[in-house]
Structures are given as structure tokens and as C-alpha cells.
Amino acid sequence: MILTLLAASVLSMLILRSGPTGGTAYIYKGNTLYGTFDLSEDRIINITNDNGIHNEIEIADGSVFMRDASCPNKLCVRSGRISRNNESICCAPAGILIVVRSDTNGDYDAVTK
């Protein structure tokens, strides 16, 4: 019985994590587009703002995440990896926004389903 429940929970986690992934990370610094980066090419992007806040963004394994930031609360670092269409990470103190875009549309969300 325990093994069946464990197998069912692992299977449901895999199903929830699967789905269409994004192809390009759009990084905005303030109101301007800083650059677009293909999620299939691993790299590290360093951005330092005029206010001295430094962000280190990593693209690896088909996803993007805020690896490190010198902002006070580091909510952007704790937001984790994103890879699906229209997912985003924001570092408000630094004015950095990362948005994943792809040609593949994801499933409906809970509001429109």
C-alpha cells in the first residue's frame, strides 16, 4: 500500500513538472530589453545596475534562474528555475525582469480551463 502511494505521488510530480518548455529568455533592465538568450545554450549573465545591485543569471539545462543577487531580500534567487512559456522572475530592487517566451503554448491555466 505504501509503495503504491509513493509511486502515485512520484508519477503525479512528473506529470505536473512536464509540459512545454520555453525557448528564449528575455531579460529586461529597467524599461529596456537587455538581451535575448536561447535556453539551449548554457551561460552565465552578469548585470550590475546603476544603484550597485549585482545580479548573476544562469541558463542551464533548458531553464533560467537567478543564481545570485546582491539585493536585500533575495526573493528573486529563491524563485527557482523557469522554463515554460510566460514564466517570469523579477528582482524589483535591481529593476531586472526575466521572461521566458516560446512558440509552444502551454496548457490552460486554472482560470481559463
DOKETI-995610 format. One record per atom (N, C-alpha, C, O): x, y, z; residue in three letters. Coordinates in pm, whole numbers, plus 32768, in hexadecimal, padded with zeros to 4 digits. Layout:
% residues N
XYZALA...
% end
This chain:
% residues 113
80537F898000MET800080008000MET8058807E8000MET803D80DD7FB6MET80C0807F8054ILE811980F3805BILE816381077FD8ILE817381787FA9ILE818F80997F9CLEU81D580A37F1BLEU817980D97EAELEU81A581257E58LEU80FC80B27EB0THR809C80E47E4DTHR8087817A7E5ETHR808481C37DFBTHR807981A97ED9LEU806982387EF2LEU80E582867ECALEU80DB82F27E90LEU815B824F7EE8LEU81D7828F7EC3LEU81E682997E2BLEU820D83017DF7LEU81C6822C7DE5ALA81CD822C7D53ALA816B828F7D17ALA818B82D47CB6ALA80F282987D50ALA808F82F67D1DALA80BB83867D32ALA80A583DB7CDBALA80F883A37DA3SER8126842D7DBBSER819984527D60SER819E84C27D2FSER81F783F77D48VAL826584127CEDVAL823184277C5FVAL825D84827C19VAL81D483D47C35LEU819B83E27BB0LEU815184677BA0LEU815D84A87B38LEU810784907C05SER80BF85107BFBSER812085857BF7SER810785E87BB2SER8190857C7C40MET81F485E77C3AMET823285F17BAFMET8248865F7B7CMET824E857F7B72LEU828785807AEBLEU822685BB7A86LEU824E86037A2BLEU81A8859B7A95ILE814385D17A38ILE813686687A49ILE812C86B079E6ILE813686987AC5LEU812A87277ADDLEU81A487737AACLEU819787E47A7ELEU821887387AB4ARG8292877C7A89ARG82A5877779F1ARG82EC87CA79BAARG8268871779B0SER8277870E791ESER821F877678DCSER81C887B3791CSER8236878A785EGLY81E987ED7815GLY8246883977B9GLY82C0882977C0GLY820E888C7764PRO826188D57706PRO82BF8936774DPRO8297897E77A9PRO833A89367723THR839B8992775DTHR83B68A0376FBTHR839F89F77683THR83E68A727731GLY84008AE776E1GLY84808AD97691GLY84D28A8176ACGLY84928B307632GLY85088B2B75DFGLY85658B9F75F3GLY85DD8B9275D8GLY85338C127621THR85858C8A762ATHR85698CD676ACTHR84F58CE776D4THR85D48D0276ECALA85C78D577762ALA85D98DE77737ALA86408E0B76FDALA85778E3A7754TYR857F8ECA773ATYR85A28F0D77BETYR85578F027820TYR86128F5377C2ILE863D8F94783DILE8630902B782AILE8669906577CEILE85E690687884TYR85CF90F97881TYR8619913978F5TYR861691077965TYR865C91A778D9LYS869F91F87940LYS8658927F793ELYS866792CC78E0LYS860B929A79A6GLY85B7931179A5GLY854A92FF793DGLY85069299793AGLY8538936278E9ASN84D1935C7882ASN8506933077FBASN84BC93327798ASN8584930977F4THR85BF92E47772THR85E792517770THR860A921777D7THR85E1921776FBLEU8609918C76E8LEU86A1918476EELEU86E791C0769CLEU86D4913B7750TYR876591297760TYR879990C576FATYR880590D876C3TYR874B905A76E1GLY87748FF67680GLY87178F7F767EGLY86C88F6B76DAGLY87228F307614THR86D78EB37608THR873C8E417603THR87A38E4A75C0THR871D8DD5764APHE877B8D687657PHE87348CE37645PHE86CE8CC97685PHE876A8C8F75EEASP87328C0B75D2ASP87478BB0764BASP87B68BA77680ASP86DE8B6E7678LEU86E78B1876EDLEU87348A9776D2LEU87548A4E7730LEU87528A7A7655SER879E8A017636SER88358A18763FSER888289B87637SER88608A957651GLU88EE8AB5765CGLU890D8ADD76ECGLU88E18B46771BGLU89598A897733ASP897D8AA577BDASP89D98B1E77C4ASP8A378B2B7775ASP89BE8B787823ARG8A108BF07835ARG89EE8C3378B9ARG89898C1578F8ARG8A458C9078E2ILE8A2E8CE37957ILE8A318D747929ILE8A8B8D9E78E1ILE89CC8DC17955ILE89C08E4D792FILE89CB8EA079AEILE89808E8B7A0DILE8A288EFE79B0ASN8A3C8F577A22ASN8A0B8FE279FEASN8A31901A7997ASN89B6901A7A54ILE898090A17A3FILE899490F17ABFILE896C90C57B2BILE89D191677AB2THR89DE91C37B23THR899292417B01THR89A8927F7A99THR893792677B5BASN88E492DE7B45ASN8929935C7B76ASN898F93577BBBASN88EF93CD7B52ASP8923944F7B7DASP8920945D7C14ASP897294A47C4EASP88C094197C56ASN88B594227CE8ASN891493C27D30ASN891093B77DAAASN8969937B7CE5GLY89CD93237D1FGLY89A192947D37GLY89F292417D61GLY892392747D1DILE88F391EB7D32ILE892491967CBDILE891491B97C48ILE895F91247CE0HIS899690C87C7CHIS8941904A7C76HIS891C90117CDDHIS8920901F7BFCASN88D38FA57BE7ASN89248F467B91ASN89628F6D7B2EASN89248EC67BB9GLU89638E5E7B6AGLU88F78DFC7B3EGLU88B98DB87B91GLU88E18DF67ABCILE88778DA57A82ILE88B88D2F7A3CILE89198D4079F2ILE88848CB77A53GLU88BC8C407A13GLU88548BFC79BCGLU87E18BEA79E3GLU88808BD77945ILE882E8B8578EAILE88748AFE78E3ILE88E78AF578BAILE882D8A95790AALA88658A0E790AALA87F489A87902ALA878989BB793CALA880E893E78BBASP87AF88CE78B2ASP872588F97881ASP86C088C278AEASP871E895A7827GLY86A0898477EDGLY864B89DE7844GLY85D589F37828GLY86868A1578AFSER863C8A707905SER86958AE5792DSER870E8AE47917SER86568B4A7967VAL869F8BC27993VAL867A8BDD7A25VAL86098BC67A4FVAL86DD8C0D7A71PHE86C28C307AFDPHE87248C9B7B2APHE878E8CAE7AEFPHE86FE8CE07B94MET87538D467BD0MET87B18CFD7C2FMET87898CD17C9AMET882C8CF07C06ARG888F8CA57C54ARG88B88CF07CD3ARG88C68CB37D3DARG88CA8D737CC7ASP88F18DC47D3BASP88C68E547D23ASP88BC8E817CB1ASP88AD8E9B7D8FALA88888F287D87ALA88B48F6D7E07ALA88B28F327E73ALA88DC8FEB7DFASER890690357E70SER8894908A7EAASER88AC90E37EFCSER881A906F7E7FCYS87A690B77EB5CYS878D90897F45CYS87BA901E7F6CCYS874590D97F95PRO873590BB8023PRO86EE90378044PRO871F8FEB8098PRO867C901A8005ASN862D8FA5802FASN86418F287FDAASN86188EBC8003ASN867D8F347F66LYS869E8EC37F0CLYS86248E6C7EE7LYS86328DF37ED5LYS85B08EAA7EDCLEU853A8E5F7EB1LEU854C8E297E24LEU851A8DBD7E03LEU85928E737DD0CYS85A98E477D47CYS85FE8DC87D42CYS85E88D737CECCYS865C8DBA7D9DVAL86B18D437DA2VAL865F8CCB7DCFVAL86728C5C7D9EVAL86048CE17E2DARG85B28C757E63ARG853D8C507E08ARG84F58BF07E25ARG85298C987D9ASER84B78C797D42SER84CE8BFC7CEESER846F8BC67CB6SER85498BCD7CE5GLY85658B4E7CA0GLY85758B5B7C0AGLY85808BC97BD4GLY85768AE97BC9ARG858B8AE17B38ARG85078AF47AEDARG849D8ACA7B1CARG85108B337A79ILE849B8B3F7A22ILE84C18B107996ILE85338B20796BILE84618AD57951SER847A8AA578CASER83FE8AA27872SER84098A8A77FASER838A8ABA78ABARG830D8AB27860ARG82E68B3C782AARG830E8BA37860ARG82978B3B77C2ASN82698BB57780ASN82258C1277E4ASN81CD8BE87830ASN824D8C9077E4ASN82168CFD7837ASN82388CF578CBASN82008D437919ASN828F8C9C78F6GLU82BD8CA07981GLU83208D13798FGLU83608D3B792DGLU832B8D4A7A08SER83838DBD7A1BSER83C48DBE7AA5SER83928D817B03SER84348E067AADILE847B8E227B29ILE84928EB87B2CILE84B88EF37AC8ILE847A8EF57BA0CYS848D8F857BADCYS84E68FA37C25CYS84D18F6D7C91CYS85488FF97C10CYS859690317C7FCYS857390C57C81CYS85B191167C3BCYS851190E97CD2ALA84DE91727CD6ALA854891D97CFFALA855092427CC0ALA859991BE7D67PRO85FC92247D8DPRO866092427D1EPRO869192B37D13PRO867F91DF7CCBALA86DF91F27C5FALA869B921C7BDDALA86DE924C7B81ALA8618920C7BD4GLY85D1922C7B58GLY85E991C67AEBGLY85E791E87A74GLY85FF91477B11ILE861890DB7AB1ILE859B90857AA6ILE8561905D7B0BILE857390687A2BLEU8503900F7A10LEU85308FA879A9LEU85688FCB7941LEU85178F2979C5ILE85368EBC7969ILE84B18E7B7943ILE84648E54799BILE84978E7078C2VAL841C8E327891VAL84428DC8782BVAL84938DE277D1VAL84088D517837VAL841E8CE677D5VAL83B08CED776DVAL833A8CF7778FVAL83D88CE976F0ARG83788CEA7680ARG83988C757623ARG840C8C52760FARG832F8C3B75ECSER83428BD0758ASER82CD8BCE752ASER82658C0D7541SER82DF8B8574BEASP82748B76745BASP820D8B10748BASP819D8B0D7459ASP82348ABD74EBTHR81DC8A56751FTHR81868A90758DTHR81BA8ABF75F2THR81048A8D757CASN80AA8ABB75E4ASN80958A4E764AASN808689D97625ASN80948A7176C9GLY807E8A117734GLY7FEC89EF7741GLY7F978A2076F6GLY7FD0899B77A3ASP7F45897777C0ASP7EFC89F277F4ASP7F3A8A567818ASP7E7989E877F8TYR7E298A527832TYR7E4A8A5D78C5TYR7E6F89FB7906TYR7E3E8AD578F9ASP7E538AE47988ASP7DD08ACA79D2ASP7D688AB27994ASP7DD48AD17A54ALA7D608AAE7AA6ALA7CEB8B0C7A90ALA7C788AE57AA7ALA7D048B877A64VAL7C978BE77A52VAL7C4B8BCB79D1VAL7BD08BD979CEVAL7C918BA67968THR7C4E8B9878E6THR7C258B0A78C4THR7BE18AF4785FTHR7C4C8AAB7913LYS7C338A2078F3LYS7BA189FC7906LYS7B7A898978EELYS
% end
